[in-house]
Amino acid sequence: MFKETPSLRRFLVEELGEAYPEAVEWAADETGLIDDTFPLACPYSIDDILSRDFWPE
């Protein structure tokens, strides 16, 4: 998919940077943990996230 539309990869990187803080808020609300419990930036790369074989620890 990225071979046909390499600009999509840049879009995903930008969107991840924007979406992650909101995801942290949702996760904090859902778990009752404070926001500081979560990393400031997403610890996973786009390649990690899109990999079928990737499972975070």
C-alpha positions as CSV (number, residue, x, y, z in Angstrom):
1,M,0.0,0.0,0.0
2,F,2.8,2.5,0.9
3,K,4.6,1.6,-2.3
4,E,1.7,3.0,-4.3
5,T,1.1,6.0,-2.1
6,P,4.3,7.0,-0.1
7,S,2.7,10.2,1.0
8,L,0.3,8.2,3.1
9,R,3.1,7.2,5.4
10,R,3.9,10.8,6.2
11,F,0.2,11.4,6.9
12,L,0.2,8.4,9.3
13,V,3.3,9.8,11.1
14,E,1.6,13.2,11.5
15,E,-1.7,11.7,12.6
16,L,-0.1,9.5,15.2
17,G,1.6,12.5,16.7
18,E,-1.7,14.3,16.9
19,A,-3.8,11.3,18.0
20,Y,-1.6,9.9,20.7
21,P,-2.2,12.7,23.3
22,E,-5.9,12.2,22.9
23,A,-5.5,8.4,23.2
24,V,-3.6,9.0,26.5
25,E,-6.5,11.0,27.8
26,W,-9.0,8.2,26.9
27,A,-6.7,5.5,28.4
28,A,-6.3,7.5,31.6
29,D,-10.1,7.9,31.8
30,E,-10.7,4.3,31.1
31,T,-8.1,2.9,33.5
32,G,-8.3,5.6,36.2
33,L,-4.6,6.1,35.9
34,I,-3.1,9.6,35.7
35,D,-1.9,10.9,32.4
36,D,1.7,10.9,33.6
37,T,1.6,7.1,33.8
38,F,1.8,7.0,30.0
39,P,4.8,7.9,27.8
40,L,4.8,11.5,26.5
41,A,5.1,10.3,22.9
42,C,4.0,7.1,21.3
43,P,6.7,4.5,22.0
44,Y,5.9,2.6,18.8
45,S,6.9,3.4,15.3
46,I,4.5,3.3,12.3
47,D,6.3,0.2,11.2
48,D,5.6,-1.4,14.6
49,I,2.0,-0.4,14.6
50,L,1.3,-1.7,11.0
51,S,3.3,-4.9,11.5
52,R,1.1,-8.0,11.7
53,D,3.7,-9.6,13.9
54,F,4.2,-6.8,16.4
55,W,2.7,-7.3,19.9
56,P,3.7,-4.8,22.6
57,E,5.0,-6.3,25.8
